[in-house]
Amino acid sequence: MKGEYRADIDGLRAIAVLSVIIFHISEYYLPGGFLGVDIFFIISGYLITKIVYTEIKSKQFSFSNFYQRRMKRILPAFFFMVILTIITGYYILLPYQYLKLGISAASTLLFISNMQYSFRAGDYFANESGEWPLLHTWSLAVEEQYYFILPLMLMFFINNFNKKTLVILGGIAFISFALASYGAATLEFAKMSYYSLPTRMGELLIGSFLAVYMYNNTSFKVTNSRVTVLALFVILISLFFVNSNMVFPGFLALPIGVATALLIASEGTYVNKLLSNKLLVYIGLMSYSLYLVHWPILAFLKYIFNIETNRLPIVVQSFSVLLIVVIASISFFFIEKPCRKIKLSFRQTLLIFLFLPSFLIGSLSTFIILDNGYPDRLSFDGFNAKKGFSHIDKDKCPLLIHLGCPGGMKGSSKVVMLFGNSHAEHYFTLMDKLSFDSGYKLKLIASGGCSLSSSSMKCIKVNEYFFENYQEASDIVIAYQWSSIIQNETSMDTLQELILHLKNAGKNITLLAQPPSWNLEVNKITNCRRLKLKCDVKVSSLESYPYYNQPIKKLATNLHVNYFDPFSFVKNKLILNSANGLPYYFDDNHLSVYGNEMLYNAYKKEVSIHFFMPK
């Protein structure tokens, strides 16, 4: 049973990988193409469990042999892709995105990238997911985590609940699907539900259940062509009619899971012959390398070309297919296949396939992270990339979560706190200079993506730190993306409660206005021009500016706190660049450090007093 080769399973792999690639090129072509990952999970669960279960039952299982096979099968092509992605990112990505790539690359070394993405990245289907060139490694991390627990799980069941193994596997699978459905339907847990092993284990367990059942029932085969045609039809219907707006993962993956299991269990039907087609089998054999390289290629192309729309131009789509095939072929024929056949001891495999590439990637990632995306590679005469391609001075505030990042006159006994999210961060340079001028010590307490009522771990830390330390400050400056806050009555109520609480504590409070927002990300246009590509795009301010600031100004007036708009001192409020082309914006709604310096200079020209927060 263990050594049988199934060409039709490679055909199934081809359907899975083609579905994923087509979906990532454009979900308009195949809305449910992301379900190809679930097909992969079921196939992997079946094949690995078949091997492990057979070896355990025949008392031939060895952890060293199992993990050596896994390392030779998975790691060479995987590390080749990661290194190639890091090198390509050096030339294409702006500092912040390159920093994120460094963090992603480091997380892949411990096979925890899925956990990293569940806490840090946007939704898998969000437009900004293209800025994470290693996002697709989440599924590999889920599989690897499953491989670590599967042998132990099967050993425990066989030794203690041998006859109930199927019942237990089925029960765990049901719990996994139920958790996934609940999490996916809950805003708080949606990302974690998509990326984590407990909620994605159900698909893998379908394959494991099938492998154990077929081992103990060797005569079981699905030989009815009608059943397999129906199963294939269910897969195709799911790929075309399931979409990213539905509650997923969870029980929505069950139909395609059962259909895939039926095809794996089938033999001698029309569908088996169809799946054994030479072209499909060839694609299936290359499916791992195709999956590995397709996402970074598409992510980089989207990062470069998706400035105005979220769709790649047709010409670029065609080019991406060619590039995916070429790079995947190099990976498959020169990395993946040869490394599987190399005969090495377990220690040699660990050294060559795991430790050495991990050390290289770990070293590169560490440098990228410590240097905040290595911005100096993008600087040239008259342009400082640290100022042009960042919304905050990374030399002063290098972390992604700021719990008291210092600025202003650091030895002063007078303290002002700048509190909020990325819209507080992007005012840091302005506040740093103004605080210094007036003899205040500045502390930044903020992190990007945190709303007033965020429940994520990092946002909870930011809020806890603020409420534990705000008493030491005489002045509190609050800055958020007001255009989002004013649309939510609960957020406005929370803001009012915060202001009243701080007022009762005797604090002097200022609300900072939100700057103009734009229809495009300015930094991507700057990057496009840097790469000498065609960047003839029209940038315009959103009509909502300055109206989204008016409810905040009114709230400040009603509660008798300060309201400050730095742009009130700028004559041309819709200016994007300096006369010599220095960008004033980091993206479509955040200022760059250069933008902060422009505001400071405009303020100092117009105002003779030192500080903007009257008592």
C-alpha positions in Angstrom: 0.0 0.0 0.0 2.8 2.4 0.9 4.7 2.3 -2.3 1.9 2.6 -4.8 2.2 5.5 -7.3 -1.1 7.1 -8.2 -0.9 9.3 -11.4 -4.5 10.5 -10.8 -3.4 12.0 -7.5 -0.9 14.0 -9.3 -3.7 15.1 -11.6 -5.6 16.2 -8.5 -2.6 18.2 -7.4 -2.6 19.9 -10.8 -6.2 21.0 -10.3 -5.3 22.3 -6.9 -2.2 24.3 -7.9 -3.8 25.7 -11.1 -6.8 26.8 -9.1 -4.7 28.7 -6.6 -2.5 30.3 -9.3 -5.5 31.4 -11.4 -7.2 32.8 -8.3 -4.1 34.8 -7.3 -3.7 36.1 -10.8 -7.2 37.4 -10.6 -10.0 36.1 -8.5 -12.5 37.2 -11.2 -11.4 34.2 -13.3 -12.0 31.6 -10.5 -13.6 33.0 -7.4 -13.1 29.9 -5.3 -9.6 29.1 -6.5 -8.3 29.5 -3.0 -9.9 26.1 -2.2 -7.0 24.6 -4.1 -5.1 24.8 -0.8 -7.8 22.7 0.9 -7.4 20.1 -1.9 -3.7 20.1 -1.1 -4.3 19.6 2.6 -6.5 16.6 2.0 -4.0 15.0 -0.4 -1.2 15.6 2.0 -3.2 14.3 5.0 -3.9 11.2 3.1 -0.4 10.4 1.7 1.5 11.2 4.9 -0.9 9.4 7.1 -0.8 6.4 4.8 3.0 6.2 5.1 3.2 6.9 8.9 0.2 4.6 9.8 1.5 1.7 7.7 5.0 2.0 9.2 3.7 2.2 12.8 1.4 -0.8 12.3 4.3 -2.8 10.8 6.7 -1.5 13.5 9.0 0.1 10.9 8.4 3.7 11.8 11.4 5.9 12.6 11.2 9.6 13.5 14.6 10.2 11.9 13.7 8.5 8.6 10.3 10.3 8.5 11.7 13.7 9.1 14.7 13.1 6.8 12.3 12.3 4.0 10.3 15.4 4.8 13.4 17.6 4.8 14.7 16.3 1.5 11.2 16.7 0.0 10.3 20.1 1.2 13.3 22.2 2.3 15.6 22.6 -0.7 13.0 24.1 -3.1 11.5 26.0 -0.1 14.7 27.7 0.9 15.6 28.4 -2.8 12.3 30.3 -3.1 12.9 32.2 0.2 16.4 33.3 -0.8 15.3 34.3 -4.3 12.4 36.3 -2.8 14.8 38.2 -0.4 17.2 39.0 -3.3 14.4 40.2 -5.5 12.8 42.2 -2.7 16.1 44.1 -2.3 15.7 45.7 -5.7 11.9 46.1 -5.8 10.5 46.7 -2.3 10.4 49.9 -0.4 12.0 49.9 3.1 8.8 49.1 5.2 7.7 46.3 2.8 11.3 44.9 2.8 11.3 45.0 6.6 8.0 43.0 6.6 9.7 40.5 4.2 12.6 40.1 6.6 10.2 39.4 9.4 8.3 36.9 7.2 11.5 35.1 6.1 12.6 34.7 9.7 9.2 33.3 10.7 9.5 30.6 8.0 12.6 29.1 9.6 10.6 27.9 12.6 7.5 27.0 10.5 5.4 29.6 12.3 4.7 32.0 9.5 1.0 31.2 9.7 1.0 32.4 13.3 2.9 35.5 12.3 0.4 36.3 9.6 -2.6 35.7 11.9 -1.4 38.4 14.2 0.2 40.9 11.8 -1.0 40.7 8.2 -4.3 41.9 6.8 -7.0 39.5 5.8 -5.8 36.9 3.3 -8.1 38.3 0.7 -7.3 42.0 1.3 -5.6 44.0 -1.4 -2.5 44.7 0.8 -1.8 40.9 1.1 0.2 41.4 -2.1 2.8 43.3 0.0 3.7 40.0 1.8 5.7 38.0 -0.8 5.9 35.0 1.5 2.3 35.0 2.6 1.7 31.7 0.9 4.1 30.0 3.3 1.3 29.9 5.9 -0.1 26.7 4.3 3.3 25.0 4.4 3.6 26.0 8.1 0.2 24.4 8.8 1.3 21.2 7.1 4.7 21.1 8.8 3.0 21.7 12.2 0.7 18.8 11.4 3.6 16.6 10.5 5.1 17.2 13.9 2.1 16.0 15.8 0.7 13.4 13.4 3.1 10.5 14.2 2.7 11.1 18.0 -1.0 11.3 17.6 -1.3 8.1 15.6 1.1 6.2 18.0 -1.1 7.3 21.0 -4.3 6.2 19.3 -2.9 2.9 18.1 -1.5 2.1 21.6 -4.5 3.2 23.6 -7.6 3.4 21.3 -6.7 1.3 18.3 -10.3 0.4 17.3 -11.5 3.9 18.0 -8.9 5.7 16.0 -11.3 6.6 13.2 -13.9 7.8 15.7 -11.3 10.1 17.4 -10.0 11.4 14.0 -13.5 12.1 12.9 -14.3 13.8 16.2 -11.2 16.1 16.0 -12.0 16.9 12.4 -15.6 18.0 13.3 -14.3 20.1 16.2 -11.8 21.7 13.8 -14.5 22.6 11.3 -16.7 23.9 14.0 -14.0 26.1 15.4 -13.1 27.3 11.9 -16.7 28.2 11.1 -17.2 30.1 14.4 -13.8 31.9 14.1 -14.4 32.9 10.5 -17.8 34.4 11.3 -16.3 36.4 14.2 -14.4 39.6 13.3 -12.1 39.2 16.2 -10.9 35.7 15.3 -11.3 35.7 11.5 -7.6 36.0 10.6 -6.6 33.4 13.2 -9.3 31.1 11.9 -7.9 31.3 8.4 -4.2 30.7 9.2 -4.0 28.5 12.3 -3.6 24.7 12.5 -6.5 24.0 14.9 -8.9 25.5 12.5 -7.4 24.1 9.3 -6.6 20.6 10.7 -10.1 19.4 9.6 -9.1 19.3 5.9 -5.8 17.4 6.7 -7.8 15.0 9.0 -10.2 14.1 6.1 -7.2 12.7 4.3 -5.9 11.1 7.5 -9.3 9.5 8.2 -9.4 8.1 4.6 -5.9 6.7 4.9 -6.6 4.8 8.2 -10.0 3.6 6.9 -8.5 2.2 3.7 -5.6 0.5 5.5 -8.1 -1.3 7.7 -10.5 -2.0 4.8 -8.3 -2.9 1.9 -11.2 -3.9 -0.3 -12.7 -0.4 -0.1 -12.6 1.4 -3.5 -14.9 3.8 -5.2 -15.4 2.2 -8.6 -18.7 3.8 -9.7 -17.9 6.4 -12.4 -21.1 8.3 -11.6 -19.9 8.9 -8.1 -16.5 10.2 -9.2 -18.1 12.4 -11.9 -20.3 13.9 -9.2 -17.3 14.4 -7.0 -15.4 16.2 -9.7 -18.5 18.2 -10.4 -18.7 19.3 -6.7 -15.0 20.4 -6.9 -15.5 22.4 -10.0 -18.8 24.0 -8.7 -17.0 24.9 -5.5 -14.1 26.5 -7.4 -16.4 28.6 -9.5 -19.2 29.6 -7.0 -17.5 29.8 -3.6 -16.0 33.2 -3.1 -13.9 35.2 -0.6 -17.0 37.0 0.8 -18.4 33.8 2.3 -17.7 32.6 5.8 -14.5 30.6 5.3 -12.8 28.4 6.5 -15.1 25.9 8.2 -18.0 23.7 7.0 -18.0 25.4 3.6 -14.8 23.4 2.9 -16.5 20.1 3.7 -18.1 19.5 0.2 -14.8 19.9 -1.6 -13.1 17.9 1.1 -15.4 14.9 0.8 -15.3 15.1 -3.0 -11.5 15.1 -3.0 -11.5 12.1 -0.6 -13.9 10.2 -2.9 -11.6 10.8 -5.9 -8.5 9.7 -3.9 -10.4 6.5 -2.9 -11.5 5.8 -6.5 -10.0 3.4 -8.9 -10.6 2.5 -12.6 -13.2 5.2 -13.4 -13.5 7.7 -16.2 -12.4 10.4 -13.8 -9.3 8.5 -12.8 -8.3 8.2 -16.4 -9.0 11.9 -16.9 -6.8 12.8 -13.9 -4.1 10.5 -15.2 -3.7 12.7 -18.4 0.0 13.3 -19.1 -0.3 17.1 -19.0 -2.1 17.1 -15.7 0.3 14.6 -14.2 3.3 16.7 -15.4 1.8 19.8 -13.8 1.0 17.8 -10.6 4.6 16.6 -10.4 5.7 20.2 -10.5 2.9 21.4 -8.3 5.1 22.0 -5.2 7.6 24.2 -7.1 4.7 26.0 -8.9 3.0 26.7 -5.6 6.2 28.0 -4.0 7.2 30.5 -6.7 3.9 31.7 -8.0 2.9 33.9 -5.0 6.2 35.9 -4.7 6.2 36.5 -8.5 2.6 37.7 -8.4 3.2 39.7 -5.2 6.1 41.6 -6.7 4.3 42.3 -10.0 1.2 43.5 -8.1 3.4 45.7 -6.0 4.9 47.3 -9.0 2.0 47.5 -11.4 -1.2 47.7 -9.2 -1.0 51.4 -8.5 -4.3 52.5 -9.9 -6.3 49.2 -9.8 -6.2 45.9 -8.0 -5.9 44.0 -11.2 -2.7 43.2 -13.1 -2.9 44.4 -16.8 -3.5 41.5 -19.2 0.0 41.8 -20.6 1.5 41.5 -17.1 -0.8 38.5 -16.3 0.6 36.7 -19.4 4.1 37.6 -18.5 3.5 36.3 -14.9 2.4 32.9 -16.2 5.6 32.6 -18.3 7.7 33.7 -15.4 6.0 31.3 -13.0 6.6 28.3 -15.4 10.3 29.2 -16.0 11.2 29.7 -12.3 9.2 26.7 -11.2 10.9 24.6 -13.8 14.3 25.7 -12.5 13.2 24.9 -9.0 11.8 21.5 -9.9 14.5 20.2 -12.2 17.6 21.7 -10.6 16.6 21.8 -6.9 13.6 19.7 -6.0 14.3 16.5 -8.0 18.0 16.2 -7.5 17.8 16.8 -3.7 15.3 14.1 -3.2 17.8 11.5 -4.7 20.8 12.6 -2.7 21.8 9.9 -0.2 22.8 11.4 3.1 22.8 10.5 6.8 20.2 12.1 9.0 22.9 14.5 10.5 24.2 15.4 7.0 20.6 16.1 5.9 20.1 18.4 9.0 23.3 20.3 8.3 22.9 20.7 4.5 19.2 21.0 4.1 18.2 22.7 7.3 21.0 24.4 9.4 23.1 26.0 6.6 20.3 27.6 4.6 18.5 28.5 7.9 21.7 30.3 9.0 22.0 32.2 5.7 18.3 33.2 5.7 18.4 34.0 9.4 21.4 36.3 9.0 19.9 38.1 6.0 16.6 38.5 7.9 18.2 39.8 11.0 20.1 42.4 9.0 16.9 43.5 7.2 15.0 43.7 10.5 17.7 45.5 12.5 18.2 48.0 9.6 14.4 48.6 9.1 14.3 47.4 5.6 17.8 48.7 4.6 16.6 52.1 3.3 20.1 53.3 2.4 20.0 51.1 -0.7 17.3 53.5 -2.1 19.0 56.8 -1.2 20.8 59.0 -3.6 22.2 62.6 -3.8 19.5 64.9 -2.4 17.1 62.1 -1.4 17.2 60.3 2.0 15.1 57.2 1.7 14.7 57.1 5.5 12.7 60.3 5.2 11.0 59.8 1.9 9.9 56.2 2.3 8.9 56.2 6.0 6.1 57.8 8.0 8.2 57.8 11.2 11.9 58.3 12.0 13.1 54.7 12.3 16.4 55.8 13.9 14.4 57.1 16.9 11.5 54.7 16.8 12.6 51.5 15.2 9.9 49.1 16.5 6.5 48.3 15.1 4.8 48.9 18.4 5.8 52.1 20.3 5.5 52.1 24.1 7.0 55.4 25.1 9.3 56.0 22.1 11.2 59.2 23.3 11.5 62.6 21.5 11.6 66.3 22.3 13.8 67.5 25.1 14.6 64.2 26.7 15.9 65.6 30.0 12.8 67.8 30.6 10.5 67.2 33.5 7.5 68.3 31.4 6.0 65.4 29.4 3.7 65.3 26.4 2.3 62.0 25.2 1.3 61.4 21.6 -1.3 58.6 21.6 -3.1 56.7 18.8 -2.3 54.5 15.9 -0.3 55.0 12.7 -1.8 58.5 12.4 0.0 59.3 15.7 3.2 57.7 14.4 3.2 59.8 11.2 3.1 63.0 13.3 6.0 62.0 15.4 8.7 64.1 13.7 6.5 67.2 13.8 5.7 66.6 17.5 9.4 65.8 18.2 10.5 69.2 16.9 7.6 71.2 18.5 8.1 69.5 21.8 11.8 70.2 21.8 11.2 73.9 20.9 8.9 74.3 24.0 11.0 72.3 26.4 8.8 69.2 26.6 9.8 65.6 26.6 7.8 63.6 24.1 6.6 60.0 24.4 4.9 58.2 21.5 2.4 55.4 22.5 1.0 54.0 19.3 1.0 51.2 16.8 -0.4 50.9 13.3 -3.8 49.3 12.7 -5.1 50.0 16.3 -8.5 51.5 16.5 -9.9 53.0 19.7 -11.4 49.6 20.6 -9.0 47.1 18.9 -8.9 43.7 20.6 -5.6 42.5 19.0 -2.8 41.6 21.4 -0.5 44.5 20.2 -3.3 47.1 20.5 -4.3 45.9 24.0 -0.6 46.4 25.0 -0.6 49.9 23.6 -3.8 50.9 25.4 -2.7 49.2 28.7 0.6 51.0 28.5 -1.1 54.4 27.9 -3.5 54.0 30.8 -0.8 52.9 33.1 1.5 55.8 32.3 -0.6 58.8 31.2 -0.5 60.4 34.7 3.1 61.4 34.2 2.2 63.6 31.3 0.7 67.1 31.6 -0.4 67.1 27.9 -2.0 64.4 25.8 -2.1 64.6 22.0 -4.5 62.2 20.3 -4.3 61.3 16.6 -6.3 58.6 14.7 -7.6 58.2 11.2 -10.7 60.3 11.9 -12.3 59.4 8.5 -12.9 55.9 9.9 -13.7 57.0 13.5 -16.6 59.3 12.5 -18.4 56.6 10.6 -18.7 54.5 13.7 -21.0 55.8 16.5 -19.4 53.4 19.1 -15.9 54.7 18.2 -17.1 58.3 18.6 -18.6 57.5 22.0 -15.3 55.8 23.0 -13.3 58.8 21.9 -15.6 61.1 24.0 -15.3 58.8 27.0 -11.5 58.9 26.6 -11.3 62.7 26.4 -13.6 63.1 29.5 -11.6 60.6 31.5 -8.3 62.5 30.7 -9.9 65.9 31.4 -11.1 64.7 34.8 -7.5 63.7 35.4 -6.5 67.3 34.8 -4.7 66.7 31.5 -4.4 69.2 28.7 -5.8 67.5 25.6 -5.2 68.2 21.9 -6.8 66.4 18.9 -4.6 66.4 15.8 -6.4 66.8 12.5 -6.1 64.2 9.8 -4.1 65.3 6.7 -5.5 65.1 3.1 -6.0 61.6 1.8 -5.3 60.5 -1.8 -6.7 58.1 -4.4 -3.4 56.4 -4.8 -0.4 55.5 -2.7 2.2 58.2 -3.4 5.2 56.0 -2.3 4.3 53.4 -5.0 4.3 56.1 -7.7 7.7 57.2 -6.4 8.9 53.6 -6.4 7.5 53.1 -9.9 9.5 56.0 -11.2 12.6 54.8 -9.4 12.3 51.5 -11.3 12.0 53.5 -14.5 8.6 52.1 -15.4 5.6 53.8 -16.9 3.9 55.7 -14.1 1.5 58.0 -15.9 -1.2 58.0 -13.2 -3.4 60.8 -12.0 -3.2 61.6 -8.2 -6.1 63.4 -6.7 -7.2 64.2 -3.1 -10.3 62.5 -1.8 -13.4 64.7 -1.7 -13.9 63.8 1.9 -11.0 66.1 2.9 -11.3 68.3 5.0 -14.8 67.3 5.9 -13.8 64.2 8.0 -12.1 66.6 10.4 -15.2 68.7 11.1 -16.9 66.3 13.5 -13.6 66.0 15.4 -13.2 69.8 15.6 -16.8 70.1 16.8 -16.3 67.4 19.4 -13.1 69.3 20.6 -15.1 72.5 20.9 -18.0 70.9 22.8 -15.7 69.2 25.3 -13.5 72.3 25.6 -10.2 70.7 24.5 -7.7 71.8 21.8 -7.9 71.0 18.1 -4.9 71.5 16.0 -4.6 71.2 12.2 -0.9 71.6 11.1 -2.1 72.1 7.5 -3.8 75.4 8.5 -0.3 76.9 8.2 0.3 75.5 4.7 -0.8 77.7 1.8 -1.2 74.8 -0.7 -2.8 72.1 1.4 -2.8 69.6 -1.5 0.9 69.6 -2.3 2.4 66.2 -2.7 6.1 66.9 -3.2 8.7 69.6 -2.6 10.0 71.7 -5.5 12.9 69.2 -6.0 10.6 66.2 -5.8 10.9 65.1 -2.2 7.7 63.2 -1.4 5.5 64.6 1.4 3.4 61.4 1.8 4.3 57.9 2.8 1.3 56.3 1.1 -2.3 57.5 0.4 -3.1 58.8 3.9 0.2 59.0 5.9 2.7 61.8 5.8 6.4 61.0 5.2 9.2 62.4 7.4 9.7 65.0 4.7 6.1 65.9 5.0 6.5 66.4 8.7 9.5 68.7 8.1 7.4 70.7 5.6 4.7 71.2 8.2 7.1 72.2 10.9 8.8 74.8 8.6 5.3 76.2 7.6 4.3 76.4 11.2 7.5 78.2 12.3 7.0 80.8 9.6 3.5 81.7 10.7 3.6 81.3 14.5 5.8 83.2 16.9 4.9 81.2 20.0 6.7 78.0 20.6 3.9 75.5 21.3 0.4 74.9 19.9 -1.3 73.6 23.1 -2.6 76.5 25.1 -3.5 75.9 28.8 
